[in-house]
């Protein structure tokens, strides 16, 4: 083979590779163009969703319960501090140069205990049911009917606090006067405690944390904001908001294995306020007894009544009505006693951040 033949063969090989190289460059260009188009479509859809106005619900869909903060809740009725008057009665004595009312024993009788009171606004959507596939301990999925309610809480401020006012009667004596004032905090926490009570069968159900149902519930409700479960809600700060523009925080409470024959039930909600009553029930105390032994605490609780005219077939198609038949729906405020409630547990649940 001559040199000219080799040169012609190299030219032919290069000319044969040229179309493949051109095709590769064309594919790269098409891929780049497709990526650019996809990014433009994503940006356009995002901007379109951002420009969509918030969902407007029909009148009557949302029920709002305003916080009922009463000034009388800032002080407890006068009562004896039984840790002193009963358990340490030996502290009673008669001074020689001062009035007996100045002694610790006398001052521990008929004492009014004062505290600041706050409250949260509670708004809820209609009570509903949904069928969801839930993972079981066996590793399989089981379809269950869940009872749930979507709600919103807002902190609007307007707390009631007490302040000391010292006014001198004379140069050597003073007495303390208290007055209530309105104050706001930067934020509050909602420590939700929900109890569903079936009046038909006298059963009570606590809410469940079921992450597998959150997405399905959010797809049905479409509130336009994240929906938190009870644990997530307890860890979320409720920043003070304006009543007109505040969006609040949305949550959901879910129950599992509720008796399907339940027609009349009530929902008891604690944690919307720190108001409470207390009553001492201990008849005898000794020096070594712990503080607040035998003391019952009645927590201010919101009661919502519902009824469901239906049967045990296709529960998700039944309508749950707020209120009672032939009566105007209205919330009720009750003071309930929960087993295990102590001063320490209530302080941890309701007084966080104070």
C-alpha positions as CSV (number, residue, x, y, z in Angstrom):
1,X,0.0,0.0,0.0
2,X,1.4,3.3,-1.0
3,X,1.5,6.5,1.0
4,X,-1.3,8.0,-1.1
5,X,-3.6,5.0,-0.3
6,X,-3.0,5.4,3.4
7,X,-3.8,9.1,3.3
8,X,-7.1,8.4,1.4
9,X,-8.1,5.7,4.0
10,X,-7.5,8.1,6.9
11,X,-9.6,10.8,5.2
12,X,-12.4,8.3,4.7
13,X,-12.3,7.1,8.3
14,X,-12.5,10.7,9.6
15,X,-15.4,11.5,7.2
16,X,-17.3,8.4,8.5
17,X,-16.9,9.5,12.2
18,X,-18.1,13.0,11.5
19,X,-21.9,12.1,11.4
20,X,-21.7,10.2,14.7
21,X,-20.0,13.2,16.3
22,X,-22.6,15.5,14.9
23,X,-25.4,13.3,16.2
24,X,-23.9,13.2,19.7
25,X,-23.7,17.0,19.8
26,X,-27.3,17.2,18.6
27,X,-28.5,14.9,21.4
28,X,-26.6,16.9,24.0
29,X,-28.2,20.1,22.6
30,X,-31.7,18.5,22.7
31,X,-31.1,17.3,26.3
32,X,-30.1,20.8,27.4
33,X,-33.1,22.3,25.8
34,X,-35.4,19.8,27.5
35,X,-33.8,20.5,30.9
36,X,-34.3,24.3,30.3
37,X,-38.0,23.7,29.3
38,X,-38.6,21.6,32.4
39,X,-37.1,24.2,34.7
40,X,-39.2,26.9,33.1
41,X,-42.4,24.8,33.5
42,X,-41.6,24.2,37.2
43,X,-40.9,27.9,37.8
44,X,-44.1,28.8,36.0
45,X,-46.2,26.3,38.0
46,X,-44.6,27.5,41.3
47,X,-45.4,31.1,40.5
48,X,-48.9,30.2,39.5
49,X,-49.5,28.4,42.8
50,X,-48.0,31.3,44.8
51,X,-50.4,33.7,43.1
52,X,-53.5,31.6,43.9
53,X,-55.6,33.2,46.6
54,X,-56.2,31.3,49.8
55,X,-59.1,28.9,49.8
56,X,-62.3,30.7,50.8
57,X,-64.7,28.5,52.9
58,X,-68.4,28.8,52.8
59,X,-70.1,30.5,55.8
60,X,-70.7,28.1,58.7
61,X,-67.9,25.7,57.8
62,X,-65.6,27.1,60.5
63,X,-66.7,27.4,64.1
64,X,-64.7,29.7,66.2
65,X,-64.6,29.7,70.0
66,X,-63.1,32.9,71.4
67,X,-61.0,32.7,74.6
68,X,-63.2,33.5,77.6
69,X,-60.7,35.1,80.0
70,X,-62.4,36.2,83.2
71,X,-60.8,38.5,85.7
72,X,-62.2,36.4,88.5
73,X,-60.0,33.5,87.4
74,X,-56.9,35.3,88.5
75,X,-57.6,34.7,92.1
76,X,-58.8,31.5,94.0
77,X,-61.4,31.7,96.7
78,X,-59.9,32.3,100.1
79,X,-58.8,29.0,101.7
80,X,-56.4,27.9,104.3
81,X,-52.9,26.7,103.4
82,X,-53.4,23.3,105.0
83,X,-49.6,22.5,104.8
84,X,-49.3,25.0,107.6
85,X,-52.7,25.2,109.4
86,X,-53.2,21.5,109.6
87,X,-49.8,19.8,109.2
88,X,-47.9,22.4,111.3
89,X,-50.4,23.5,113.8
90,X,-47.7,23.9,116.4
91,X,-46.7,27.1,114.7
92,X,-49.7,28.8,116.3
93,X,-48.5,31.1,119.1
94,X,-49.4,34.4,120.8
95,X,-46.9,37.2,120.4
96,X,-46.4,39.8,123.1
97,X,-45.6,43.0,121.2
98,X,-47.3,42.4,117.8
99,X,-50.9,41.5,116.8
100,X,-51.5,37.8,116.4
101,X,-52.6,38.4,112.8
102,X,-48.9,39.0,111.9
103,X,-47.9,35.5,112.8
104,X,-47.3,32.9,110.0
105,X,-50.0,30.7,111.2
106,X,-52.7,33.4,111.1
107,X,-51.5,34.7,107.8
108,X,-51.8,31.2,106.3
109,X,-55.6,31.2,106.9
110,X,-58.1,32.3,104.3
111,X,-55.4,33.1,101.7
112,X,-56.3,34.2,98.2
113,X,-53.9,32.7,95.7
114,X,-53.3,34.9,92.6
115,X,-52.1,34.0,89.1
116,X,-52.1,35.4,85.5
117,X,-54.5,34.0,83.0
118,X,-54.1,33.5,79.3
119,X,-56.3,31.9,76.6
120,X,-56.2,30.7,73.0
121,X,-58.7,31.0,70.2
122,X,-60.0,27.7,68.9
123,X,-61.5,27.2,65.4
124,X,-62.5,23.8,64.1
125,X,-63.9,22.3,60.8
126,X,-66.7,19.7,60.7
127,X,-66.0,16.4,62.3
128,X,-65.3,13.7,59.7
129,X,-64.3,10.1,59.1
130,X,-61.9,8.7,56.6
131,X,-60.7,5.2,55.5
132,X,-56.9,4.8,55.5
133,X,-54.5,1.9,55.0
134,X,-52.4,1.7,58.2
135,X,-49.3,-0.5,58.8
136,X,-49.7,-3.2,61.4
137,X,-47.3,-4.9,63.7
138,X,-47.3,-7.9,61.4
139,X,-45.9,-5.8,58.6
140,X,-49.2,-5.9,56.6
141,X,-51.5,-3.0,55.8
142,X,-55.0,-2.9,57.3
143,X,-57.8,-0.5,56.1
144,X,-59.4,1.3,59.1
145,X,-62.0,4.0,59.6
146,X,-60.5,7.0,61.5
147,X,-62.5,9.7,63.2
148,X,-60.8,13.1,63.0
149,X,-61.2,16.8,63.3
150,X,-59.1,19.6,61.8
151,X,-58.7,22.7,63.9
152,X,-56.8,26.0,64.1
153,X,-55.4,27.8,67.2
154,X,-54.4,31.4,67.5
155,X,-52.9,33.5,70.3
156,X,-54.4,36.9,70.2
157,X,-53.0,38.2,73.5
158,X,-55.3,40.1,75.9
159,X,-54.0,38.2,78.9
160,X,-55.2,39.2,82.4
161,X,-52.4,39.8,84.9
162,X,-52.4,41.1,88.4
163,X,-50.2,43.9,89.7
164,X,-49.3,45.1,93.2
165,X,-50.2,48.6,94.3
166,X,-48.7,49.8,97.5
167,X,-50.5,52.6,99.2
168,X,-49.3,53.9,102.6
169,X,-51.7,54.3,105.4
170,X,-49.1,55.7,107.6
171,X,-45.3,56.0,107.7
172,X,-44.9,52.8,109.6
173,X,-47.6,50.6,108.1
174,X,-48.5,49.4,104.6
175,X,-51.0,47.2,103.0
176,X,-51.0,45.6,99.5
177,X,-53.7,46.2,97.0
178,X,-53.9,44.3,93.7
179,X,-55.5,45.2,90.4
180,X,-55.9,43.4,87.1
181,X,-54.3,44.6,83.9
182,X,-54.2,43.5,80.2
183,X,-50.9,42.3,78.9
184,X,-49.5,40.3,76.0
185,X,-46.7,37.8,75.7
186,X,-44.7,37.2,72.6
187,X,-45.9,33.7,72.2
188,X,-47.7,30.8,73.9
189,X,-47.8,27.0,73.6
190,X,-50.8,24.9,73.1
191,X,-50.4,21.6,74.9
192,X,-53.4,19.7,73.4
193,X,-55.3,17.1,75.5
194,X,-58.3,15.8,73.6
195,X,-60.8,13.3,75.0
196,X,-63.7,11.9,72.9
197,X,-66.5,10.6,75.2
198,X,-69.2,8.4,73.7
199,X,-72.4,9.1,75.7
200,X,-74.1,6.1,74.0
201,X,-71.8,3.5,75.5
202,X,-70.0,5.5,78.2
203,X,-66.6,5.1,76.6
204,X,-63.7,7.5,76.4
205,X,-61.0,7.6,73.7
206,X,-57.7,9.5,73.6
207,X,-56.4,10.8,70.3
208,X,-53.7,8.8,68.4
209,X,-50.6,9.9,66.5
210,X,-51.0,8.3,63.1
211,X,-48.5,9.9,60.6
212,X,-49.8,7.6,57.8
213,X,-53.1,9.4,57.8
214,X,-51.9,13.0,57.8
215,X,-51.4,13.3,54.0
216,X,-54.8,11.7,53.2
217,X,-56.5,14.1,55.6
218,X,-54.6,17.1,54.2
219,X,-55.7,16.1,50.7
220,X,-59.3,16.1,51.8
221,X,-59.4,19.3,53.9
222,X,-57.1,21.5,51.7
223,X,-56.5,24.2,54.4
224,X,-53.6,25.6,52.5
225,X,-51.1,25.2,55.4
226,X,-49.3,22.3,57.2
227,X,-51.5,20.2,59.5
228,X,-49.7,19.2,62.7
229,X,-50.5,16.3,65.0
230,X,-50.7,16.8,68.8
231,X,-46.9,16.2,69.4
232,X,-45.9,18.7,66.7
233,X,-48.5,21.2,67.9
234,X,-47.1,21.1,71.5
235,X,-43.6,22.0,70.1
236,X,-44.8,24.9,68.0
237,X,-44.8,28.5,69.2
238,X,-48.0,30.4,68.8
239,X,-46.8,33.9,68.0
240,X,-49.1,36.7,69.0
241,X,-51.3,37.6,66.0
242,X,-53.9,40.2,65.1
243,X,-57.5,39.0,65.1
244,X,-58.1,40.3,61.6
245,X,-55.0,39.1,59.8
246,X,-53.6,36.3,61.9
247,X,-53.4,32.9,60.1
248,X,-52.8,30.7,63.2
249,X,-51.5,27.2,63.2
250,X,-53.5,24.2,61.9
251,X,-53.7,20.8,63.5
252,X,-55.5,17.5,63.4
253,X,-56.7,15.2,66.1
254,X,-57.4,11.6,65.1
255,X,-59.1,8.7,66.9
256,X,-58.8,5.0,66.1
257,X,-61.1,2.0,66.9
258,X,-64.1,4.2,68.0
259,X,-67.3,2.2,68.5
260,X,-69.2,2.6,65.1
261,X,-72.5,2.6,67.0
262,X,-71.6,5.9,68.7
263,X,-74.3,8.5,67.8
264,X,-73.9,11.1,70.6
265,X,-70.5,12.1,71.8
266,X,-68.6,15.1,73.2
267,X,-65.1,16.3,72.7
268,X,-63.2,17.7,75.7
269,X,-60.3,19.9,75.0
270,X,-57.7,21.0,77.6
271,X,-54.7,23.3,77.1
272,X,-56.5,26.3,75.6
273,X,-56.1,28.2,78.9
274,X,-54.2,27.9,82.2
275,X,-57.3,28.6,84.4
276,X,-58.1,26.1,87.0
277,X,-59.8,25.6,90.4
278,X,-58.5,23.5,93.3
279,X,-60.0,21.9,96.3
280,X,-58.2,20.3,99.3
281,X,-59.7,16.9,100.2
282,X,-57.2,15.6,102.7
283,X,-58.7,15.4,106.2
284,X,-55.5,14.8,108.1
285,X,-52.0,15.9,107.3
286,X,-48.7,15.4,109.1
287,X,-45.4,17.2,108.9
288,X,-43.7,14.7,106.6
289,X,-46.5,14.7,103.9
290,X,-45.6,16.2,100.5
291,X,-47.0,19.5,99.5
292,X,-50.4,19.5,97.9
293,X,-51.2,16.0,99.0
294,X,-54.9,15.3,98.5
295,X,-55.4,18.5,96.5
296,X,-57.8,18.1,93.5
297,X,-57.3,20.3,90.5
298,X,-60.2,21.1,88.2
299,X,-58.9,22.2,84.8
300,X,-60.9,24.6,82.7
301,X,-62.1,22.5,79.7
302,X,-63.8,23.2,76.5
303,X,-66.7,20.8,75.7
304,X,-68.0,20.4,72.2
305,X,-71.1,18.3,71.6
306,X,-71.8,16.3,68.4
307,X,-74.3,13.8,67.1
308,X,-74.3,11.5,64.1
309,X,-77.6,10.1,62.8
310,X,-76.5,7.0,61.1
311,X,-75.7,3.3,61.3
312,X,-72.5,1.1,61.3
313,X,-72.4,0.8,57.5
314,X,-70.3,3.2,55.4
315,X,-69.4,5.5,58.2
316,X,-67.5,7.9,55.9
317,X,-70.7,8.8,54.2
318,X,-72.4,9.9,57.5
319,X,-72.6,13.5,58.4
320,X,-71.6,14.5,62.0
321,X,-73.4,17.6,63.2
322,X,-72.1,20.1,65.7
323,X,-74.5,20.6,68.7
324,X,-77.5,18.6,69.7
325,X,-80.8,17.9,67.8
326,X,-83.3,20.7,68.1
327,X,-80.9,22.9,69.9
328,X,-78.6,25.8,69.0
329,X,-75.0,24.6,68.9
330,X,-73.0,26.3,71.6
331,X,-69.7,25.4,73.4
332,X,-69.7,24.6,77.1
333,X,-67.0,25.4,79.6
334,X,-66.6,22.8,82.3
335,X,-64.0,22.1,85.0
336,X,-62.9,18.5,84.9
337,X,-60.7,16.4,87.1
338,X,-58.3,14.1,85.3
339,X,-56.6,11.1,87.1
340,X,-53.0,11.8,87.7
341,X,-53.3,15.6,87.5
342,X,-51.0,17.2,90.0
343,X,-49.5,20.6,90.4
344,X,-46.3,19.4,88.8
345,X,-48.0,17.8,85.8
346,X,-50.3,20.7,85.2
347,X,-47.4,23.2,85.4
348,X,-45.5,21.2,82.9
349,X,-48.5,20.9,80.6
350,X,-50.0,24.4,80.8
351,X,-47.5,26.8,82.2
352,X,-44.6,26.2,79.8
353,X,-42.6,29.3,79.2
354,X,-43.7,31.1,82.4
